[in-house]
Amino acid sequence: MDFLSQSELLVRDFTKIEPSYHEDIADARERASRSLASLSQQKEAAADFAPVRITLDEYEGVLRDIKNLHTPEDIAEIQMRIRRNGLIANLKAYQPRVVQVSRR
């Protein structure tokens, strides 16, 4: 699975987390840390394509906030920002598409 697909899934999963889901919050924080570790490579690869770079910059901010969660209010604020900025749609839009061609 490529980086943008994994990123989209992480963000989608995070938008469904409730503040009382302590295990899911811990998992999201760990996934955010791992994604941050490889994000610079992805940003470098996207350097010539500004829309992807902008999306990755937004994603990086969200990852940092998830990694540094302190209160339940933080969760709701990050979830709202994800929706408001259309981060899921942007991550989806820049994923490579595979089209099957049938042989007849």
N, C-alpha and C positions, 0 to 999 in steps of 0.2 A: 504494500500500500504506500502511495507516495506521501510526501510531507503535507501537501495541502489537504489531502483527504483525511489524514490523521488529525490535522489541525481543526478541520471542520467538525469531526466527530468529538474532539475534546471540547470545543466550544458548545456544540449542541448538548452534550452531556451536562456541561456546567450549567446551562440555562434551565435544566430540570431539577437541579439540586435544591433541596429545602434546607434551611439553617439547622434543622434537627438531625440531618443525615451526616453524622460525624465521620463515619467511615468513608463515605463518598467525598466529603470535603478533603479528608486526608489524601485520598487517591487523586483528586483533582490537583491538589498542591504538588504532589509528587510528579504527576504527568506534566504539569506546567514547568517544573524544574528541568525535567528531561527535554522538553521542547525548547526551552530557552537555551540549553546547551548546544543544540544543533541549528538554532535560528540564524546565527551569523553566516553560516554557509549558504543557507537558502536565500538570505538577503543579498549576498554577493552574487549568486547565480541569477538573481532577478534584477540586478543593477541597471540593466539596459531597458527594462520594461517598467516605467514609472507606476502604472496602476497596481501592479503586483507588489512593488516595493512599498507603496503607501499602505496597502492592505497588511503587509507583513509588519510595518511599523505600528499600525493599530493593534494587530495581534500581539506584538511584543508587549505593549502597554497592558493589555488584558492579562497576559501570562504573568507579568510581574505582580500585578494586583492579586491574582489568584494565589500565587506563591506566597504572598505576604498577607494573606487574610488574617484579620484580627477579631472582627465582630460579625454577627449575623447581618447587620445593616450593610456591611461591605459586600456580602453576597448579593443582596438585592440591587445595590447600586451598580455592581459589575454586570449583572444580568440585564439591567435596564440599558446600560451603555452598549452592550452587545447588540441588543435589539434596535436601539436608536440609530446606531452607526451602520446597521446592515452587515455586520461582520460575517455572519454565516453565509449570506448570499454572495458576498465578495469572495470568500474562500472557495465557495462552490463554483463561481463563475470562471475562475482562473485555473481550474483543474483540467488536465488534458482529457480530451474526449476520445473514446474508442468507438468506432463505427464498424459494425460487422457488415461485410459484403457477401452476399450469397452468390454461389456459382450456379448458373443455370445452363 
